[in-house]
Amino acid sequence: MLRRYERRLLEEIERRLSAEDPDFAEKMTHVRPLVRFVAWLSIRKALGVVAAVLAVFCLLLGAGAGFLVASLLAAVLLVFADWKIQAE
């Protein structure tokens, strides 16, 4: 976390930049949806999404057991995507 003084300096720089070059400031603050999705994505989240897609595929094919396994795997991977494992 930044100190108050540093935050005020960054806010002042942002105000000056917005006043001097509004087009550049807009480009810096606007993030495309694909870039935002890639930043959100991690290995566990990607595996969770793949497992969810496989679950839907199994459901469409009529394989109930495969659907249950894939959807449980997807749920576990997506729920625990941000957990960190630390060795002592």
PyMOL Python script that loads the backbone (N, CA, C, O; Angstrom):
from pymol import cmd

cmd.read_pdbstr("""\
ATOM      1  N   MET A   1       0.836  -1.180   0.000  1.00  0.00           N
ATOM      2  CA  MET A   1       0.000   0.000   0.000  1.00  0.00           C
ATOM      3  C   MET A   1       0.880   1.241   0.000  1.00  0.00           C
ATOM      4  O   MET A   1       1.906   1.290   0.678  1.00  0.00           O
ATOM      5  N   LEU A   2       0.475   2.220  -0.751  1.00  0.00           N
ATOM      6  CA  LEU A   2       1.239   3.459  -0.842  1.00  0.00           C
ATOM      7  C   LEU A   2       0.915   4.386   0.324  1.00  0.00           C
ATOM      8  O   LEU A   2      -0.180   4.355   0.885  1.00  0.00           O
ATOM      9  N   ARG A   3       1.893   5.202   0.666  1.00  0.00           N
ATOM     10  CA  ARG A   3       1.654   6.208   1.695  1.00  0.00           C
ATOM     11  C   ARG A   3       0.796   7.332   1.131  1.00  0.00           C
ATOM     12  O   ARG A   3       0.668   7.479  -0.085  1.00  0.00           O
ATOM     13  N   ARG A   4       0.217   8.114   2.014  1.00  0.00           N
ATOM     14  CA  ARG A   4      -0.664   9.210   1.568  1.00  0.00           C
ATOM     15  C   ARG A   4       0.053  10.176   0.636  1.00  0.00           C
ATOM     16  O   ARG A   4      -0.503  10.617  -0.369  1.00  0.00           O
ATOM     17  N   TYR A   5       1.287  10.497   0.981  1.00  0.00           N
ATOM     18  CA  TYR A   5       2.062  11.430   0.162  1.00  0.00           C
ATOM     19  C   TYR A   5       2.245  10.881  -1.254  1.00  0.00           C
ATOM     20  O   TYR A   5       2.088  11.613  -2.231  1.00  0.00           O
ATOM     21  N   GLU A   6       2.573   9.605  -1.363  1.00  0.00           N
ATOM     22  CA  GLU A   6       2.766   8.993  -2.675  1.00  0.00           C
ATOM     23  C   GLU A   6       1.466   8.940  -3.465  1.00  0.00           C
ATOM     24  O   GLU A   6       1.462   9.161  -4.676  1.00  0.00           O
ATOM     25  N   ARG A   7       0.356   8.646  -2.778  1.00  0.00           N
ATOM     26  CA  ARG A   7      -0.944   8.638  -3.464  1.00  0.00           C
ATOM     27  C   ARG A   7      -1.293  10.020  -3.994  1.00  0.00           C
ATOM     28  O   ARG A   7      -1.793  10.154  -5.111  1.00  0.00           O
ATOM     29  N   ARG A   8      -1.027  11.056  -3.185  1.00  0.00           N
ATOM     30  CA  ARG A   8      -1.307  12.420  -3.652  1.00  0.00           C
ATOM     31  C   ARG A   8      -0.453  12.770  -4.862  1.00  0.00           C
ATOM     32  O   ARG A   8      -0.936  13.409  -5.797  1.00  0.00           O
ATOM     33  N   LEU A   9       0.821  12.355  -4.852  1.00  0.00           N
ATOM     34  CA  LEU A   9       1.683  12.614  -6.009  1.00  0.00           C
ATOM     35  C   LEU A   9       1.154  11.917  -7.261  1.00  0.00           C
ATOM     36  O   LEU A   9       1.113  12.510  -8.339  1.00  0.00           O
ATOM     37  N   LEU A  10       0.754  10.669  -7.114  1.00  0.00           N
ATOM     38  CA  LEU A  10       0.221   9.941  -8.275  1.00  0.00           C
ATOM     39  C   LEU A  10      -1.087  10.560  -8.771  1.00  0.00           C
ATOM     40  O   LEU A  10      -1.311  10.625  -9.980  1.00  0.00           O
ATOM     41  N   GLU A  11      -1.947  11.013  -7.871  1.00  0.00           N
ATOM     42  CA  GLU A  11      -3.188  11.666  -8.283  1.00  0.00           C
ATOM     43  C   GLU A  11      -2.902  12.964  -9.019  1.00  0.00           C
ATOM     44  O   GLU A  11      -3.584  13.295  -9.990  1.00  0.00           O
ATOM     45  N   GLU A  12      -1.897  13.698  -8.561  1.00  0.00           N
ATOM     46  CA  GLU A  12      -1.527  14.949  -9.233  1.00  0.00           C
ATOM     47  C   GLU A  12      -0.973  14.658 -10.637  1.00  0.00           C
ATOM     48  O   GLU A  12      -1.305  15.363 -11.589  1.00  0.00           O
ATOM     49  N   ILE A  13      -0.149  13.643 -10.764  1.00  0.00           N
ATOM     50  CA  ILE A  13       0.380  13.259 -12.077  1.00  0.00           C
ATOM     51  C   ILE A  13      -0.770  12.852 -12.997  1.00  0.00           C
ATOM     52  O   ILE A  13      -0.782  13.206 -14.176  1.00  0.00           O
ATOM     53  N   GLU A  14      -1.729  12.113 -12.459  1.00  0.00           N
ATOM     54  CA  GLU A  14      -2.876  11.690 -13.264  1.00  0.00           C
ATOM     55  C   GLU A  14      -3.711  12.888 -13.716  1.00  0.00           C
ATOM     56  O   GLU A  14      -4.156  12.936 -14.863  1.00  0.00           O
ATOM     57  N   ARG A  15      -3.921  13.838 -12.837  1.00  0.00           N
ATOM     58  CA  ARG A  15      -4.681  15.049 -13.225  1.00  0.00           C
ATOM     59  C   ARG A  15      -3.962  15.826 -14.316  1.00  0.00           C
ATOM     60  O   ARG A  15      -4.586  16.278 -15.276  1.00  0.00           O
ATOM     61  N   ARG A  16      -2.637  15.983 -14.170  1.00  0.00           N
ATOM     62  CA  ARG A  16      -1.873  16.716 -15.191  1.00  0.00           C
ATOM     63  C   ARG A  16      -1.919  15.994 -16.536  1.00  0.00           C
ATOM     64  O   ARG A  16      -2.094  16.614 -17.585  1.00  0.00           O
ATOM     65  N   LEU A  17      -1.758  14.685 -16.482  1.00  0.00           N
ATOM     66  CA  LEU A  17      -1.791  13.897 -17.712  1.00  0.00           C
ATOM     67  C   LEU A  17      -3.145  14.009 -18.394  1.00  0.00           C
ATOM     68  O   LEU A  17      -3.214  14.156 -19.614  1.00  0.00           O
ATOM     69  N   SER A  18      -4.221  13.940 -17.620  1.00  0.00           N
ATOM     70  CA  SER A  18      -5.562  14.064 -18.192  1.00  0.00           C
ATOM     71  C   SER A  18      -5.775  15.438 -18.807  1.00  0.00           C
ATOM     72  O   SER A  18      -6.450  15.560 -19.829  1.00  0.00           O
ATOM     73  N   ALA A  19      -5.209  16.472 -18.197  1.00  0.00           N
ATOM     74  CA  ALA A  19      -5.368  17.824 -18.726  1.00  0.00           C
ATOM     75  C   ALA A  19      -4.521  18.034 -19.977  1.00  0.00           C
ATOM     76  O   ALA A  19      -4.974  18.671 -20.928  1.00  0.00           O
ATOM     77  N   GLU A  20      -3.295  17.505 -19.989  1.00  0.00           N
ATOM     78  CA  GLU A  20      -2.385  17.742 -21.106  1.00  0.00           C
ATOM     79  C   GLU A  20      -2.676  16.859 -22.322  1.00  0.00           C
ATOM     80  O   GLU A  20      -2.619  17.329 -23.458  1.00  0.00           O
ATOM     81  N   ASP A  21      -2.986  15.592 -22.087  1.00  0.00           N
ATOM     82  CA  ASP A  21      -3.211  14.660 -23.197  1.00  0.00           C
ATOM     83  C   ASP A  21      -4.383  13.738 -22.865  1.00  0.00           C
ATOM     84  O   ASP A  21      -4.174  12.608 -22.424  1.00  0.00           O
ATOM     85  N   PRO A  22      -5.610  14.209 -23.072  1.00  0.00           N
ATOM     86  CA  PRO A  22      -6.775  13.406 -22.689  1.00  0.00           C
ATOM     87  C   PRO A  22      -6.903  12.101 -23.471  1.00  0.00           C
ATOM     88  O   PRO A  22      -7.403  11.115 -22.930  1.00  0.00           O
ATOM     89  N   ASP A  23      -6.466  12.070 -24.725  1.00  0.00           N
ATOM     90  CA  ASP A  23      -6.552  10.834 -25.516  1.00  0.00           C
ATOM     91  C   ASP A  23      -5.664   9.735 -24.929  1.00  0.00           C
ATOM     92  O   ASP A  23      -6.082   8.584 -24.801  1.00  0.00           O
ATOM     93  N   PHE A  24      -4.435  10.108 -24.576  1.00  0.00           N
ATOM     94  CA  PHE A  24      -3.514   9.140 -23.977  1.00  0.00           C
ATOM     95  C   PHE A  24      -4.032   8.668 -22.621  1.00  0.00           C
ATOM     96  O   PHE A  24      -3.954   7.483 -22.300  1.00  0.00           O
ATOM     97  N   ALA A  25      -4.560   9.603 -21.827  1.00  0.00           N
ATOM     98  CA  ALA A  25      -5.102   9.239 -20.516  1.00  0.00           C
ATOM     99  C   ALA A  25      -6.268   8.271 -20.663  1.00  0.00           C
ATOM    100  O   ALA A  25      -6.407   7.356 -19.851  1.00  0.00           O
ATOM    101  N   GLU A  26      -7.102   8.448 -21.670  1.00  0.00           N
ATOM    102  CA  GLU A  26      -8.225   7.545 -21.910  1.00  0.00           C
ATOM    103  C   GLU A  26      -7.727   6.153 -22.299  1.00  0.00           C
ATOM    104  O   GLU A  26      -8.268   5.144 -21.848  1.00  0.00           O
ATOM    105  N   LYS A  27      -6.689   6.109 -23.143  1.00  0.00           N
ATOM    106  CA  LYS A  27      -6.125   4.819 -23.535  1.00  0.00           C
ATOM    107  C   LYS A  27      -5.531   4.082 -22.340  1.00  0.00           C
ATOM    108  O   LYS A  27      -5.602   2.856 -22.268  1.00  0.00           O
ATOM    109  N   MET A  28      -4.949   4.819 -21.408  1.00  0.00           N
ATOM    110  CA  MET A  28      -4.329   4.190 -20.250  1.00  0.00           C
ATOM    111  C   MET A  28      -5.363   3.693 -19.239  1.00  0.00           C
ATOM    112  O   MET A  28      -5.103   2.725 -18.525  1.00  0.00           O
ATOM    113  N   THR A  29      -6.516   4.329 -19.166  1.00  0.00           N
ATOM    114  CA  THR A  29      -7.527   3.918 -18.183  1.00  0.00           C
ATOM    115  C   THR A  29      -8.503   2.911 -18.755  1.00  0.00           C
ATOM    116  O   THR A  29      -9.119   2.168 -17.991  1.00  0.00           O
ATOM    117  N   HIS A  30      -8.669   2.855 -20.057  1.00  0.00           N
ATOM    118  CA  HIS A  30      -9.614   1.922 -20.673  1.00  0.00           C
ATOM    119  C   HIS A  30      -8.906   0.606 -20.954  1.00  0.00           C
ATOM    120  O   HIS A  30      -7.901   0.576 -21.663  1.00  0.00           O
ATOM    121  N   VAL A  31      -9.431  -0.486 -20.398  1.00  0.00           N
ATOM    122  CA  VAL A  31      -8.847  -1.805 -20.591  1.00  0.00           C
ATOM    123  C   VAL A  31      -9.808  -2.643 -21.426  1.00  0.00           C
ATOM    124  O   VAL A  31     -10.998  -2.732 -21.122  1.00  0.00           O
ATOM    125  N   ARG A  32      -9.278  -3.253 -22.478  1.00  0.00           N
ATOM    126  CA  ARG A  32     -10.113  -4.099 -23.330  1.00  0.00           C
ATOM    127  C   ARG A  32     -10.552  -5.348 -22.568  1.00  0.00           C
ATOM    128  O   ARG A  32      -9.821  -5.833 -21.705  1.00  0.00           O
ATOM    129  N   PRO A  33     -11.734  -5.869 -22.877  1.00  0.00           N
ATOM    130  CA  PRO A  33     -12.238  -7.045 -22.157  1.00  0.00           C
ATOM    131  C   PRO A  33     -11.329  -8.269 -22.267  1.00  0.00           C
ATOM    132  O   PRO A  33     -11.190  -9.011 -21.295  1.00  0.00           O
ATOM    133  N   LEU A  34     -10.714  -8.493 -23.414  1.00  0.00           N
ATOM    134  CA  LEU A  34      -9.830  -9.644 -23.575  1.00  0.00           C
ATOM    135  C   LEU A  34      -8.604  -9.516 -22.674  1.00  0.00           C
ATOM    136  O   LEU A  34      -8.176 -10.497 -22.066  1.00  0.00           O
ATOM    137  N   VAL A  35      -8.043  -8.320 -22.587  1.00  0.00           N
ATOM    138  CA  VAL A  35      -6.877  -8.096 -21.724  1.00  0.00           C
ATOM    139  C   VAL A  35      -7.268  -8.303 -20.264  1.00  0.00           C
ATOM    140  O   VAL A  35      -6.506  -8.886 -19.493  1.00  0.00           O
ATOM    141  N   ARG A  36      -8.445  -7.829 -19.883  1.00  0.00           N
ATOM    142  CA  ARG A  36      -8.921  -8.002 -18.508  1.00  0.00           C
ATOM    143  C   ARG A  36      -9.122  -9.488 -18.201  1.00  0.00           C
ATOM    144  O   ARG A  36      -8.795  -9.938 -17.103  1.00  0.00           O
ATOM    145  N   PHE A  37      -9.659 -10.259 -19.162  1.00  0.00           N
ATOM    146  CA  PHE A  37      -9.876 -11.688 -18.959  1.00  0.00           C
ATOM    147  C   PHE A  37      -8.547 -12.420 -18.804  1.00  0.00           C
ATOM    148  O   PHE A  37      -8.420 -13.283 -17.935  1.00  0.00           O
ATOM    149  N   VAL A  38      -7.561 -12.092 -19.627  1.00  0.00           N
ATOM    150  CA  VAL A  38      -6.252 -12.747 -19.547  1.00  0.00           C
ATOM    151  C   VAL A  38      -5.574 -12.413 -18.220  1.00  0.00           C
ATOM    152  O   VAL A  38      -4.903 -13.269 -17.643  1.00  0.00           O
ATOM    153  N   ALA A  39      -5.737 -11.188 -17.726  1.00  0.00           N
ATOM    154  CA  ALA A  39      -5.157 -10.816 -16.436  1.00  0.00           C
ATOM    155  C   ALA A  39      -5.829 -11.585 -15.307  1.00  0.00           C
ATOM    156  O   ALA A  39      -5.170 -11.920 -14.322  1.00  0.00           O
ATOM    157  N   TRP A  40      -7.128 -11.875 -15.423  1.00  0.00           N
ATOM    158  CA  TRP A  40      -7.870 -12.601 -14.399  1.00  0.00           C
ATOM    159  C   TRP A  40      -7.503 -14.082 -14.406  1.00  0.00           C
ATOM    160  O   TRP A  40      -7.542 -14.744 -13.369  1.00  0.00           O
ATOM    161  N   LEU A  41      -7.148 -14.591 -15.572  1.00  0.00           N
ATOM    162  CA  LEU A  41      -6.949 -16.020 -15.767  1.00  0.00           C
ATOM    163  C   LEU A  41      -5.675 -16.508 -15.081  1.00  0.00           C
ATOM    164  O   LEU A  41      -4.628 -15.866 -15.173  1.00  0.00           O
ATOM    165  N   SER A  42      -5.768 -17.629 -14.405  1.00  0.00           N
ATOM    166  CA  SER A  42      -4.605 -18.315 -13.852  1.00  0.00           C
ATOM    167  C   SER A  42      -4.701 -19.774 -14.295  1.00  0.00           C
ATOM    168  O   SER A  42      -5.666 -20.165 -14.951  1.00  0.00           O
ATOM    169  N   ILE A  43      -3.710 -20.566 -13.939  1.00  0.00           N
ATOM    170  CA  ILE A  43      -3.715 -21.973 -14.342  1.00  0.00           C
ATOM    171  C   ILE A  43      -4.926 -22.690 -13.745  1.00  0.00           C
ATOM    172  O   ILE A  43      -5.620 -23.429 -14.443  1.00  0.00           O
ATOM    173  N   ARG A  44      -5.177 -22.471 -12.460  1.00  0.00           N
ATOM    174  CA  ARG A  44      -6.304 -23.148 -11.822  1.00  0.00           C
ATOM    175  C   ARG A  44      -7.632 -22.689 -12.404  1.00  0.00           C
ATOM    176  O   ARG A  44      -8.534 -23.499 -12.616  1.00  0.00           O
ATOM    177  N   LYS A  45      -7.752 -21.399 -12.662  1.00  0.00           N
ATOM    178  CA  LYS A  45      -8.999 -20.890 -13.238  1.00  0.00           C
ATOM    179  C   LYS A  45      -9.198 -21.434 -14.645  1.00  0.00           C
ATOM    180  O   LYS A  45     -10.317 -21.773 -15.029  1.00  0.00           O
ATOM    181  N   ALA A  46      -8.109 -21.520 -15.421  1.00  0.00           N
ATOM    182  CA  ALA A  46      -8.205 -22.069 -16.774  1.00  0.00           C
ATOM    183  C   ALA A  46      -8.619 -23.537 -16.732  1.00  0.00           C
ATOM    184  O   ALA A  46      -9.448 -23.975 -17.531  1.00  0.00           O
ATOM    185  N   LEU A  47      -8.042 -24.298 -15.799  1.00  0.00           N
ATOM    186  CA  LEU A  47      -8.444 -25.701 -15.659  1.00  0.00           C
ATOM    187  C   LEU A  47      -9.901 -25.810 -15.217  1.00  0.00           C
ATOM    188  O   LEU A  47     -10.618 -26.713 -15.648  1.00  0.00           O
ATOM    189  N   GLY A  48     -10.335 -24.895 -14.364  1.00  0.00           N
ATOM    190  CA  GLY A  48     -11.732 -24.886 -13.942  1.00  0.00           C
ATOM    191  C   GLY A  48     -12.675 -24.613 -15.091  1.00  0.00           C
ATOM    192  O   GLY A  48     -13.730 -25.237 -15.197  1.00  0.00           O
ATOM    193  N   VAL A  49     -12.300 -23.685 -15.950  1.00  0.00           N
ATOM    194  CA  VAL A  49     -13.131 -23.376 -17.122  1.00  0.00           C
ATOM    195  C   VAL A  49     -13.166 -24.562 -18.077  1.00  0.00           C
ATOM    196  O   VAL A  49     -14.220 -24.890 -18.623  1.00  0.00           O
ATOM    197  N   VAL A  50     -12.015 -25.208 -18.282  1.00  0.00           N
ATOM    198  CA  VAL A  50     -11.972 -26.387 -19.148  1.00  0.00           C
ATOM    199  C   VAL A  50     -12.832 -27.499 -18.570  1.00  0.00           C
ATOM    200  O   VAL A  50     -13.561 -28.166 -19.304  1.00  0.00           O
ATOM    201  N   ALA A  51     -12.752 -27.707 -17.249  1.00  0.00           N
ATOM    202  CA  ALA A  51     -13.571 -28.743 -16.621  1.00  0.00           C
ATOM    203  C   ALA A  51     -15.058 -28.417 -16.738  1.00  0.00           C
ATOM    204  O   ALA A  51     -15.874 -29.319 -16.926  1.00  0.00           O
ATOM    205  N   ALA A  52     -15.420 -27.133 -16.629  1.00  0.00           N
ATOM    206  CA  ALA A  52     -16.821 -26.746 -16.780  1.00  0.00           C
ATOM    207  C   ALA A  52     -17.309 -27.017 -18.203  1.00  0.00           C
ATOM    208  O   ALA A  52     -18.428 -27.490 -18.402  1.00  0.00           O
ATOM    209  N   VAL A  53     -16.469 -26.717 -19.183  1.00  0.00           N
ATOM    210  CA  VAL A  53     -16.835 -26.991 -20.578  1.00  0.00           C
ATOM    211  C   VAL A  53     -16.990 -28.490 -20.800  1.00  0.00           C
ATOM    212  O   VAL A  53     -17.909 -28.928 -21.491  1.00  0.00           O
ATOM    213  N   LEU A  54     -16.087 -29.280 -20.211  1.00  0.00           N
ATOM    214  CA  LEU A  54     -16.215 -30.741 -20.323  1.00  0.00           C
ATOM    215  C   LEU A  54     -17.483 -31.248 -19.651  1.00  0.00           C
ATOM    216  O   LEU A  54     -18.109 -32.191 -20.136  1.00  0.00           O
ATOM    217  N   ALA A  55     -17.865 -30.629 -18.538  1.00  0.00           N
ATOM    218  CA  ALA A  55     -19.095 -31.025 -17.856  1.00  0.00           C
ATOM    219  C   ALA A  55     -20.310 -30.784 -18.744  1.00  0.00           C
ATOM    220  O   ALA A  55     -21.199 -31.631 -18.829  1.00  0.00           O
ATOM    221  N   VAL A  56     -20.348 -29.644 -19.397  1.00  0.00           N
ATOM    222  CA  VAL A  56     -21.464 -29.351 -20.302  1.00  0.00           C
ATOM    223  C   VAL A  56     -21.451 -30.315 -21.481  1.00  0.00           C
ATOM    224  O   VAL A  56     -22.508 -30.769 -21.919  1.00  0.00           O
ATOM    225  N   PHE A  57     -20.270 -30.632 -21.996  1.00  0.00           N
ATOM    226  CA  PHE A  57     -20.149 -31.582 -23.098  1.00  0.00           C
ATOM    227  C   PHE A  57     -20.662 -32.961 -22.686  1.00  0.00           C
ATOM    228  O   PHE A  57     -21.374 -33.614 -23.448  1.00  0.00           O
ATOM    229  N   CYS A  58     -20.299 -33.406 -21.474  1.00  0.00           N
ATOM    230  CA  CYS A  58     -20.795 -34.697 -20.971  1.00  0.00           C
ATOM    231  C   CYS A  58     -22.305 -34.668 -20.796  1.00  0.00           C
ATOM    232  O   CYS A  58     -22.982 -35.663 -21.055  1.00  0.00           O
ATOM    233  N   LEU A  59     -22.828 -33.548 -20.364  1.00  0.00           N
ATOM    234  CA  LEU A  59     -24.274 -33.431 -20.191  1.00  0.00           C
ATOM    235  C   LEU A  59     -24.982 -33.548 -21.539  1.00  0.00           C
ATOM    236  O   LEU A  59     -26.027 -34.190 -21.645  1.00  0.00           O
ATOM    237  N   LEU A  60     -24.410 -32.927 -22.557  1.00  0.00           N
ATOM    238  CA  LEU A  60     -25.006 -32.991 -23.883  1.00  0.00           C
ATOM    239  C   LEU A  60     -24.948 -34.409 -24.462  1.00  0.00           C
ATOM    240  O   LEU A  60     -25.845 -34.817 -25.199  1.00  0.00           O
ATOM    241  N   LEU A  61     -23.901 -35.150 -24.130  1.00  0.00           N
ATOM    242  CA  LEU A  61     -23.769 -36.517 -24.630  1.00  0.00           C
ATOM    243  C   LEU A  61     -24.576 -37.519 -23.809  1.00  0.00           C
ATOM    244  O   LEU A  61     -24.758 -38.666 -24.219  1.00  0.00           O
ATOM    245  N   GLY A  62     -25.051 -37.082 -22.657  1.00  0.00           N
ATOM    246  CA  GLY A  62     -25.856 -37.967 -21.831  1.00  0.00           C
ATOM    247  C   GLY A  62     -25.054 -38.803 -20.860  1.00  0.00           C
ATOM    248  O   GLY A  62     -25.576 -39.783 -20.329  1.00  0.00           O
ATOM    249  N   ALA A  63     -23.825 -38.459 -20.611  1.00  0.00           N
ATOM    250  CA  ALA A  63     -23.001 -39.192 -19.658  1.00  0.00           C
ATOM    251  C   ALA A  63     -23.119 -38.519 -18.300  1.00  0.00           C
ATOM    252  O   ALA A  63     -22.407 -37.557 -18.010  1.00  0.00           O
ATOM    253  N   GLY A  64     -24.015 -39.026 -17.475  1.00  0.00           N
ATOM    254  CA  GLY A  64     -24.306 -38.402 -16.182  1.00  0.00           C
ATOM    255  C   GLY A  64     -23.139 -38.437 -15.218  1.00  0.00           C
ATOM    256  O   GLY A  64     -22.872 -37.438 -14.551  1.00  0.00           O
ATOM    257  N   ALA A  65     -22.430 -39.565 -15.123  1.00  0.00           N
ATOM    258  CA  ALA A  65     -21.308 -39.676 -14.193  1.00  0.00           C
ATOM    259  C   ALA A  65     -20.168 -38.737 -14.599  1.00  0.00           C
ATOM    260  O   ALA A  65     -19.555 -38.090 -13.750  1.00  0.00           O
ATOM    261  N   GLY A  66     -19.897 -38.672 -15.882  1.00  0.00           N
ATOM    262  CA  GLY A  66     -18.852 -37.758 -16.364  1.00  0.00           C
ATOM    263  C   GLY A  66     -19.209 -36.319 -16.086  1.00  0.00           C
ATOM    264  O   GLY A  66     -18.343 -35.509 -15.755  1.00  0.00           O
ATOM    265  N   PHE A  67     -20.490 -35.994 -16.219  1.00  0.00           N
ATOM    266  CA  PHE A  67     -20.954 -34.642 -15.919  1.00  0.00           C
ATOM    267  C   PHE A  67     -20.714 -34.308 -14.452  1.00  0.00           C
ATOM    268  O   PHE A  67     -20.215 -33.231 -14.129  1.00  0.00           O
ATOM    269  N   LEU A  68     -21.071 -35.234 -13.567  1.00  0.00           N
ATOM    270  CA  LEU A  68     -20.881 -34.977 -12.135  1.00  0.00           C
ATOM    271  C   LEU A  68     -19.415 -34.804 -11.779  1.00  0.00           C
ATOM    272  O   LEU A  68     -19.065 -33.893 -11.028  1.00  0.00           O
ATOM    273  N   VAL A  69     -18.566 -35.653 -12.299  1.00  0.00           N
ATOM    274  CA  VAL A  69     -17.132 -35.564 -12.003  1.00  0.00           C
ATOM    275  C   VAL A  69     -16.543 -34.264 -12.546  1.00  0.00           C
ATOM    276  O   VAL A  69     -15.811 -33.570 -11.841  1.00  0.00           O
ATOM    277  N   ALA A  70     -16.858 -33.937 -13.787  1.00  0.00           N
ATOM    278  CA  ALA A  70     -16.302 -32.727 -14.396  1.00  0.00           C
ATOM    279  C   ALA A  70     -16.830 -31.470 -13.713  1.00  0.00           C
ATOM    280  O   ALA A  70     -16.078 -30.514 -13.525  1.00  0.00           O
ATOM    281  N   SER A  71     -18.106 -31.453 -13.341  1.00  0.00           N
ATOM    282  CA  SER A  71     -18.632 -30.255 -12.696  1.00  0.00           C
ATOM    283  C   SER A  71     -18.091 -30.109 -11.280  1.00  0.00           C
ATOM    284  O   SER A  71     -17.863 -28.984 -10.835  1.00  0.00           O
ATOM    285  N   LEU A  72     -17.878 -31.207 -10.556  1.00  0.00           N
ATOM    286  CA  LEU A  72     -17.243 -31.109  -9.238  1.00  0.00           C
ATOM    287  C   LEU A  72     -15.808 -30.617  -9.354  1.00  0.00           C
ATOM    288  O   LEU A  72     -15.366 -29.785  -8.562  1.00  0.00           O
ATOM    289  N   LEU A  73     -15.083 -31.128 -10.337  1.00  0.00           N
ATOM    290  CA  LEU A  73     -13.708 -30.674 -10.558  1.00  0.00           C
ATOM    291  C   LEU A  73     -13.683 -29.185 -10.899  1.00  0.00           C
ATOM    292  O   LEU A  73     -12.851 -28.441 -10.381  1.00  0.00           O
ATOM    293  N   ALA A  74     -14.593 -28.754 -11.767  1.00  0.00           N
ATOM    294  CA  ALA A  74     -14.653 -27.338 -12.139  1.00  0.00           C
ATOM    295  C   ALA A  74     -14.970 -26.485 -10.918  1.00  0.00           C
ATOM    296  O   ALA A  74     -14.354 -25.437 -10.719  1.00  0.00           O
ATOM    297  N   ALA A  75     -15.918 -26.919 -10.103  1.00  0.00           N
ATOM    298  CA  ALA A  75     -16.284 -26.151  -8.915  1.00  0.00           C
ATOM    299  C   ALA A  75     -15.113 -26.037  -7.950  1.00  0.00           C
ATOM    300  O   ALA A  75     -14.841 -24.957  -7.426  1.00  0.00           O
ATOM    301  N   VAL A  76     -14.424 -27.137  -7.713  1.00  0.00           N
ATOM    302  CA  VAL A  76     -13.281 -27.109  -6.791  1.00  0.00           C
ATOM    303  C   VAL A  76     -12.178 -26.210  -7.322  1.00  0.00           C
ATOM    304  O   VAL A  76     -11.613 -25.416  -6.570  1.00  0.00           O
ATOM    305  N   LEU A  77     -11.867 -26.324  -8.596  1.00  0.00           N
ATOM    306  CA  LEU A  77     -10.795 -25.503  -9.171  1.00  0.00           C
ATOM    307  C   LEU A  77     -11.143 -24.022  -9.151  1.00  0.00           C
ATOM    308  O   LEU A  77     -10.278 -23.193  -8.866  1.00  0.00           O
ATOM    309  N   LEU A  78     -12.385 -23.674  -9.445  1.00  0.00           N
ATOM    310  CA  LEU A  78     -12.759 -22.265  -9.479  1.00  0.00           C
ATOM    311  C   LEU A  78     -12.914 -21.677  -8.072  1.00  0.00           C
ATOM    312  O   LEU A  78     -12.590 -20.510  -7.854  1.00  0.00           O
ATOM    313  N   VAL A  79     -13.396 -22.457  -7.137  1.00  0.00           N
ATOM    314  CA  VAL A  79     -13.560 -21.944  -5.771  1.00  0.00           C
ATOM    315  C   VAL A  79     -12.204 -21.736  -5.107  1.00  0.00           C
ATOM    316  O   VAL A  79     -11.994 -20.733  -4.425  1.00  0.00           O
ATOM    317  N   PHE A  80     -11.289 -22.672  -5.301  1.00  0.00           N
ATOM    318  CA  PHE A  80      -9.987 -22.584  -4.650  1.00  0.00           C
ATOM    319  C   PHE A  80      -8.914 -21.987  -5.552  1.00  0.00           C
ATOM    320  O   PHE A  80      -7.728 -22.231  -5.326  1.00  0.00           O
ATOM    321  N   ALA A  81      -9.284 -21.230  -6.544  1.00  0.00           N
ATOM    322  CA  ALA A  81      -8.318 -20.689  -7.512  1.00  0.00           C
ATOM    323  C   ALA A  81      -7.347 -19.705  -6.882  1.00  0.00           C
ATOM    324  O   ALA A  81      -6.207 -19.603  -7.334  1.00  0.00           O
ATOM    325  N   ASP A  82      -7.762 -18.981  -5.857  1.00  0.00           N
ATOM    326  CA  ASP A  82      -6.896 -17.962  -5.266  1.00  0.00           C
ATOM    327  C   ASP A  82      -6.172 -18.435  -4.014  1.00  0.00           C
ATOM    328  O   ASP A  82      -5.446 -17.652  -3.402  1.00  0.00           O
ATOM    329  N   TRP A  83      -6.342 -19.667  -3.622  1.00  0.00           N
ATOM    330  CA  TRP A  83      -5.667 -20.183  -2.432  1.00  0.00           C
ATOM    331  C   TRP A  83      -4.196 -20.419  -2.735  1.00  0.00           C
ATOM    332  O   TRP A  83      -3.835 -20.871  -3.821  1.00  0.00           O
ATOM    333  N   LYS A  84      -3.362 -20.106  -1.765  1.00  0.00           N
ATOM    334  CA  LYS A  84      -1.930 -20.318  -1.888  1.00  0.00           C
ATOM    335  C   LYS A  84      -1.522 -21.479  -0.984  1.00  0.00           C
ATOM    336  O   LYS A  84      -1.984 -21.571   0.153  1.00  0.00           O
ATOM    337  N   ILE A  85      -0.672 -22.352  -1.475  1.00  0.00           N
ATOM    338  CA  ILE A  85      -0.156 -23.465  -0.684  1.00  0.00           C
ATOM    339  C   ILE A  85       1.262 -23.107  -0.276  1.00  0.00           C
ATOM    340  O   ILE A  85       2.115 -22.831  -1.119  1.00  0.00           O
ATOM    341  N   GLN A  86       1.505 -23.114   1.050  1.00  0.00           N
ATOM    342  CA  GLN A  86       2.823 -22.736   1.544  1.00  0.00           C
ATOM    343  C   GLN A  86       3.449 -23.925   2.260  1.00  0.00           C
ATOM    344  O   GLN A  86       2.806 -24.578   3.082  1.00  0.00           O
ATOM    345  N   ALA A  87       4.699 -24.195   1.942  1.00  0.00           N
ATOM    346  CA  ALA A  87       5.434 -25.259   2.623  1.00  0.00           C
ATOM    347  C   ALA A  87       6.101 -24.666   3.851  1.00  0.00           C
ATOM    348  O   ALA A  87       6.597 -23.540   3.822  1.00  0.00           O
ATOM    349  N   GLU A  88       6.107 -25.430   4.918  1.00  0.00           N
ATOM    350  CA  GLU A  88       6.723 -24.937   6.154  1.00  0.00           C
ATOM    351  C   GLU A  88       8.163 -25.326   6.222  1.00  0.00           C
ATOM    352  O   GLU A  88       8.846 -24.997   7.192  1.00  0.00           O
TER     353      GLU A  88
END
""", "prot")
cmd.dss("prot")
cmd.show_as("cartoon", "prot")
cmd.util.cbc("prot")
cmd.orient("prot")
